[in-house]
Amino acid sequence: MGKPKRERSLADNEAQAVTRNIRVSPQKLNLVAAMIRGKKVSTALADLTFSRKRIAIDVKKTLMSAIANAENNHDLDVDALVVKEAWVGKALVMKRFSPRARGRVGSIHKPFSNLTIVVREVEETA
């Protein structure tokens, strides 16, 4: 028996990739995600390749995964893909403590983030 298959939440011309627990704050990751929103995937890959942000490498891996999902799982044309959405979510926060003066303690928060990228196939308008 088993339970019925869950309906697909995306449209037929969309594919997504999710990366969880990236060791960077959501604010820093959102700066890089904002660079690629709404762009063609070829342009977005070029922007991430030449970005000076450390986290751009992980964002590029996630984008490549979304492109591969679109090509292999959903038979979409890679040249017609556009980054429809790229959003960032909060994950866990490691809490560490650093000794300070006069017996006090300073808390250090090391945040993690989740990244979701959705690509969509668009028709070329000529």
Secondary structure, 3 states (H helix, E strand, C coil): CCCCCCCCCCCCCEEEEEEEEECCCHHHHHHHHHHHCCCEHHHHHHHHHCCCCCCHHHHHHHHHHHHHHHHHCCCCCHHHEEEEEEEEEEEEEEEEEEECHHHCEEEEEEEEEEEEEEEEECCCCC
